[in-house]
Amino acid sequence: MASSKGGAKKFYHTTSQQAYYMRPSEAKVVSLEGARPVDDAQKVRLGIVSMTKRPADLEQWLAYHRRVVGVEKFFLQIEDTPELAALLLRPPWNGCVDATFVAKTHRDYFVQMDRQAVNVACGVERAKAHGIEWLLHVDDDEMLHCPAGAGAMHAALAALPAQCCDAHIKNLEALAPAASCSKPFEECVTFVVSTSKFASYTNGKSFGRVGAPGLRAHGPHHFRGDSLNGATRDLPPSIAVVLHYESVAYERWTTKFSELAARHGHDAKILEKLPFPFYRASLSAVGRLSTVSERDKAKAADDAFRVWSRSKLVGECALAQKDKVVVTAIRDALARLNLPEASEADRAPAAAPPPKRASLAANPPLPKI
């Protein structure tokens, strides 16, 4: 929905329960350069609130944010994944994860954002009770990367003026090295930096100041409080950036969009409301897999793979070298953490393998961060 009062166009995203302003993203390149590392002397008490369903590797996600970034407490709503209870009963997770388990949810693009808003509201109250100062709202396919070190990020949050309740950071989008990407946080090191080339959202994520009066979610990407005077401050990508591992495994992409297709069908009005061309093409291509005849299934599967690979696979997406960067920090940090292999009970269920494809030609090296 668009409004043009006063001559300037404003865009609002609406769900069944909320409407919030979305600032249109300009086409720009997100640069990770420009900051120098600082020590970890100045820490803030940091928490994460998230809603998760069949995550790729929750233990890696938790361990990285706790041990590398310095997150003290996680406030999770875990949907339709009861097997994660075994993981969260083990130390250290039984002491730092506050989890609520929910069953029988449906993947619905619009209703999901309403559930997220409710989850954030609950997370804010629980964070207050634990003395958390800043609460980051991210998903289970997102990692917080601090190019200048976690200390610089903590110091930047500590230095923000008291009236700031929304510390906003930009995002980058991961590309898959291969269709069978079973450990995305370890395997994906190529990221899209040109926001006009993203397959999903371009407007970043935010930390919310827990002590701000009336703190609440303002959509998935911002927080708001009772006062709007100087409420949002942008942290530079050289301090903190969200790495978004959106649909980097072909089988998880087919699962996600087959569930969305089952929920939304081929409703033209729903397709029109989806804000991303990649989502519209994915919903259409994956939805068609369940409706075509046996004779046409192979072609439909190949068409679906092409939709995915042209946006998500290194070597097949049409991106210039300037639109990409190599970030190895997450992979390297996880290697240093030396986590045990996930047990079968902790793993997300696998889906059907992708169609076989010819090998891809090598690309020239990218800048490495």
Secondary structure by P-SEA (a helix, b strand, c coil): cccccccbbbbbbbcccbbbbbccccbbbbbcccbbbbccccccbbbbbbcccccccaaaaaaaaacccccccccccccccccccccccccccccccbbbbbcccccccaaaaaaaaaaaaaaaaaaaaacccbbbbbcccbbbbbcccaaaaaaaaaacccccccccccbbbbbbcccccccccccccccccccccccccccccccccccccccccccccccccccccccbbbbccccbbbbbbccccaaaaaaaaaaaaaaccccaaaaaacccaaaaaaaaaaaacccccccaaaaaaaaaaaaaaacccccccccccccbbbbaaaaaaaaaacccccccccccccccccccccccccccccccc
